[in-house]
Amino acid sequence: MSETTPHTDMEERIRALKASRERILIRLVTAISRSCSIYGARTIRPLGLSISQIIVLGEVLGNNGCRQEELRIYVALDKGNVTRALQRLEKMGLVTRKHDPVDRRVVRVYVTEKALSIEGELFALAGHLDDKLTAGFSREEHETLIQLLLRMEATARALAKSGDAQAEPSSS
């Protein structure tokens, strides 16, 4: 009986990934994200918003009065992108930012009536994209996909939060 070592297991995994690059998860997730961004940008053009702004606005709609720093974590965008998106949304009259009355260092973000008036349209667009992406999926496949992606998102967020960027040993 032959024993496998972590080193040979990794070599085997690398060979398998090289043989079928299209099955590498990070490649798939990135390709889906980029394609959705391109399609989404065309779809939301009439609203005059970018994908980042839509993502930020969607989170504020669901977490009205959240701290700006919390918002950055919810949307998984860097501080600069969130700040720029909020500045643009504020200029468009869709959100307001106010200092917390208890802790003036904290900035809270609130939706406006104008944002509430387009909330249905934003979620209709999100639903439309979801439908396009999962066309041909059964209800069970759709639900399984959502559950798996939620687990993957939680893992990815934990990895990002951990700061653990150590490279695994290479097989070269």
Phi, psi and omega in degrees: 000127182268141179266144174256144178252161177305326181294314180289325176299317180294319178300318179295318179297318179297315178301316180296319179294320178297324182287335181219070183304329182295348181260006178285121187304313183297326176293315179298312182297318180294317179297318178296315181299312180296315180297319177295321178297317180295310180296315181299320180299320178293321183292321184267358182312317180300336179280345181074024181242152174269168177301315179301319180294321178296316180298313180296314181298319178301319179290322178293323177300325180273346183223052184304131181087010180291160176287143180302321179295322177296321180302319179302321180289317180302316188268353179055043174242157180286164185306316181297316179296319179294315180298314179297317179298316180295321178300316180293316179296324178292317179298327180277355179080023182263335177221160170231150176242134181223146175290141178296132181294334181274318181232098185298344177286339183271133175252128179253148184244132183233144174279155177257173175300323179299318178295317179298329181289340179251004182303315180300318179295320179297315181288330175296319177296318178297317178297321178299314179294318176304314180298318179297316182294328186250020177304132180089354177277143172285167176302319181295317178297317179300312181295319177298316179301313180300314181298317179294318179293323176297319177296317180296320178298315180299318178295315180297318178296320178295320177297315180297319181290326185291334183072008181282096181248021180294134177283143176286157178301139180272160182258015184295000000 
